[in-house]
């Protein structure tokens, strides 16, 4: 295999880790929204933390190897689809991080409530349905899909 083929294979692997981690975190988050007891919610939001490992590893692989591929394939770093993808990557990462921080606070509340009485709480329910946290997390996921589309179709090249 050529260097380009190795880079592409590892870049795609990173993208699968990145997107797979994001999907897993989303699934755990949705399941937590449907759970009723704080102990269940804390468990599900705790599992989402493990998905973040895939997101972090995948984002690092995707970014580093993607930039290496741009150089290796002879593309210009100034091409619109590359610039837009990098900007969206930064925005998606920031939004995902901000949404994750809000989910972290919700998990801590669920853990505290689980230790106290493990009974449903209106405050916890409201935190799980926080439109800002949901918008940040799922908005980040939508941006990842847009980036994927840009990487596949490379408009303008």
Residue, then its C-alpha position, 0 to 999 in steps of 0.5 A: x500500500x502507498x503512503x496515501x492509502x495508509x493515510x486515507x485508511x487511518x483518516x477514515x478510521x479516525x472519522x469512524x471513531x469520531x462519528x461513532x463516539x458522537x452517535x454513542x454519546x447521543x444514544x446514551x443521552x437519549x436513553x438518559x432522557x427516557x430514564x426516570x430514576x437518578x441512578x439510571x440517569x447517572x449510569x447512562x450519562x456516565x457511559x457517555x463519558x466513555x464515548x468521549x474517548x472515541x470522540x477525542x481519539x477520532x478527532x485527533x486522528x481525523x484532523x492530523x491525518x486529514x491535514x497530512x492527506x491534504x499535503x500528500x494529495x497535493x490539495x491546497x490548504x486554501x481550498x474552500x471545502x478544506x477551510x470550511x471543514x476546518x472552521x466547522x470542525x472547530x465550531x463542532x468541537x466547541x459546541x460538543x464540549x459545551x454541551x458535554x459540560x452541561x451534561x457533566x453537571x447534569x450527571x453530577x446532580x443525578x449522582x447526588x440525587x441517587x445517593x440521597x433518595x433515588x427518586x425522580x426529580x423535576x430539577x433533574x428532568x428539566x436539566x435533561x431536557x435543557x434546550x441549550x445542552x440539546x442544541x449544542x450536542x446535537x448541533x455538533x453532530x449535525x456539523x460533523x455530518x456536514x464535514x463528512x459530506x464535504x470530505x466525500x464530495x470535495x466541492x470545487x476541487 
